[in-house]
Amino acid sequence: MSSGFIHKPKEMIKFVFVVAVGALLVMAAAQDRPYAATNEAITKTVVIPVEGMTCASCAANVKRALKAIDGVFEAKIDLKQRSATVRFDEGRVSPGRFAETINKLGYKAGTPRVEGSQ
């Protein structure tokens, strides 16, 4: 009898293990896709007036603090307009948290407004 693949139990176990791990990786990747697809639907952008920002260092501090919040995709600071624009996942964080974070830094956050609204 030839020593075929089926007659080598250790290699069969290795094969099954590799296939199982591969399947788990594919399933994990597939679970990430629906989130990415729906991510755009729950993404919002708000503009928050910020009083007290007077220099680039101030703006950098505000930006760093906002970007550190879970659910924030992007934070832009306009020093000239004294405002912060934040793009975020509405399902994970609310604009009130941004104002709270800005206030804790020693600046005064105005009322967040959805970008594009008056």
C-alpha positions as CSV (number, residue, x, y, z in Angstrom):
1,M,0.0,0.0,0.0
2,S,1.2,3.5,-0.8
3,S,1.7,6.0,2.0
4,G,-0.9,8.5,0.8
5,F,-2.1,11.7,2.5
6,I,-5.0,10.0,4.1
7,H,-2.7,7.5,5.9
8,K,-0.8,10.3,7.7
9,P,-2.9,11.4,10.7
10,K,-0.6,14.2,11.8
11,E,-0.7,15.8,8.4
12,M,-4.5,15.4,8.3
13,I,-4.7,17.2,11.6
14,K,-2.5,20.0,10.3
15,F,-4.6,20.3,7.2
16,V,-7.9,20.5,9.2
17,F,-6.4,23.0,11.5
18,V,-5.2,25.3,8.7
19,V,-8.6,25.1,7.0
20,A,-10.4,25.9,10.2
21,V,-8.2,28.9,11.0
22,G,-8.6,30.1,7.4
23,A,-12.4,29.8,7.7
24,L,-12.3,31.8,11.0
25,L,-10.3,34.5,9.4
26,V,-12.7,34.8,6.4
27,M,-15.7,35.0,8.8
28,A,-14.0,37.7,10.9
29,A,-13.2,39.7,7.7
30,A,-16.8,39.2,6.5
31,Q,-18.1,40.6,9.9
32,D,-16.1,43.8,9.4
33,R,-17.6,44.4,5.9
34,P,-21.2,45.1,7.0
35,Y,-19.9,47.6,9.5
36,A,-17.9,49.4,6.9
37,A,-20.9,49.4,4.5
38,T,-23.2,50.8,7.1
39,N,-20.6,53.1,8.5
40,E,-21.3,55.9,6.0
41,A,-25.0,55.9,7.0
42,I,-24.3,56.7,10.6
43,T,-21.4,59.1,10.1
44,K,-22.2,62.7,11.0
45,T,-20.2,65.9,11.0
46,V,-20.7,68.7,13.5
47,V,-19.1,72.1,13.8
48,I,-18.4,73.4,17.3
49,P,-17.4,77.0,18.1
50,V,-14.5,77.1,20.5
51,E,-13.7,80.2,22.5
52,G,-10.2,80.7,23.9
53,M,-8.1,79.1,21.2
54,T,-5.4,81.7,20.5
55,C,-2.5,79.7,19.0
56,A,-1.5,76.6,17.0
57,S,-0.7,74.8,20.2
58,C,-4.2,75.4,21.5
59,A,-5.6,74.1,18.3
60,A,-3.3,71.0,18.4
61,N,-4.5,70.2,22.0
62,V,-8.1,70.4,21.0
63,K,-7.6,68.3,17.9
64,R,-5.6,65.6,19.8
65,A,-8.3,65.4,22.5
66,L,-11.2,65.1,20.1
67,K,-9.4,62.5,18.0
68,A,-8.8,60.4,21.1
69,I,-12.6,60.0,21.7
70,D,-13.8,56.6,20.6
71,G,-16.0,56.9,17.6
72,V,-14.3,60.0,16.1
73,F,-13.1,59.5,12.6
74,E,-11.7,63.0,12.0
75,A,-11.2,66.3,13.8
76,K,-10.2,69.5,12.0
77,I,-9.5,72.8,13.8
78,D,-10.0,76.2,12.2
79,L,-8.0,78.6,14.4
80,K,-9.1,81.6,12.3
81,Q,-12.8,80.7,12.7
82,R,-12.3,79.4,16.2
83,S,-14.1,76.2,15.5
84,A,-13.7,72.4,15.5
85,T,-15.2,70.2,12.8
86,V,-15.7,66.6,13.9
87,R,-16.7,63.6,11.8
88,F,-17.9,60.8,14.0
89,D,-20.0,57.6,14.3
90,E,-23.3,58.7,15.7
91,G,-23.9,55.2,17.1
92,R,-20.8,55.4,19.3
93,V,-20.6,59.0,20.5
94,S,-22.7,62.2,20.7
95,P,-21.7,65.8,20.1
96,G,-22.2,66.7,23.7
97,R,-19.1,64.6,24.5
98,F,-17.1,66.8,22.2
99,A,-18.2,70.0,24.0
100,E,-17.5,68.4,27.3
101,T,-14.0,67.4,26.2
102,I,-13.2,70.9,24.9
103,N,-14.5,72.5,28.1
104,K,-12.3,70.2,30.2
105,L,-9.3,71.5,28.3
106,G,-10.1,75.0,29.6
107,Y,-11.7,76.4,26.4
108,K,-15.4,77.2,26.0
109,A,-17.3,75.1,23.5
110,G,-20.4,76.5,21.9
111,T,-23.4,74.5,20.8
112,P,-22.5,71.8,18.2
113,R,-24.4,72.2,15.0
114,V,-24.7,69.6,12.2
115,E,-22.5,70.7,9.3
116,G,-24.6,72.2,6.5
117,S,-27.4,73.4,8.7
118,Q,-27.9,77.0,9.8
